[in-house]
Amino acid sequence: MSDRLDLDNPFRAEAYISAGSGEHKRIRHLLIGLHEAIIQTINDLYALGYARPDEWSEIIPAPNYPPGVMMSILSRYTEIRV
């Protein structure tokens, strides 16, 4: 297990780290749709104060979807309180 968060790599294998009184668990938000809809949703979430646009992955073609369907991922870590 790693002792630091790798926020630059949304596909990193480690999802848990020990920290203080609980554990941090990674959660991923996945947007799938038309390029314009993804950009609008990212901007809407930014306007709500949830995530900056630069925190999202590059918009890429979504695997196993029809041509033109794109995707972007946001990884966040949340503390699991025990």
N, C-alpha and C positions, 0 to 999 in steps of 0.2 A: 504494500500500500504506500501511496505517496503521502508526504506530509504537507503538501501545498496544493492549492487549486490551480488547475491549468485552464484558465478562462479563455485562452486563445484557441483551444482545440475542442470543438463541440462533440467530437467522436471518440474522445478518450475512453478507454476501457474502465478505469476506476470511477465508480460512482459514489463511493463512501469514503469519508475520512474521519478519523477520530478528532474531536475538538471539544475541549471543555467538558460540560456535563451531558452532552448528547452527541449525535452523529449528524453530519451533513450529508444529505442525499441529493443527487442531481435529478432535476426534472427538466424535460425538454418540451418546448412549445414548437409545434410544427405547423407551418402555414403551407397549404397546398392549393394552388389555383392559378388563375391567370396572373401574369407578371404585374399588371396594373393593380389588380386587387390585393396582391401581396404588399406592394409599395404603399397603397392606401391604408391597409391594416397596420403595417409597421408605423406609419405616421400617426394613425389614430391612437395606437398604444403609447406612442411617445407623448402625444398631446394630453393623455390621461396620466402621464408621469410614471408609466410602468417600465418602459425600456427605451433606451436611446437607439436610434436606427443603426449606429455602428456596432451595437452588440449582437445584431443578427448576422447569420452567415450570409455568404454570397447567395444570390438567387440563382438556382441552377435547375436544369430539367429534372422533374420528378421521375424516378425510376418506376417502371411498371404502370405508368399512366400514359394516356394518349399524347401525341406530340402537342406541344404548346402549353402543357400543364407544367408549372414550375413549383419550386419549394424553397423555403428558407427555415432555418432552425435557430432558436434561441435557447441556450442552456442557462439554467439558474440553479443555485444551490440553496436548499432550505434545511434548517436545523430540525432534526427529529428529536422532539423532547421526550425523554423517558422518565 
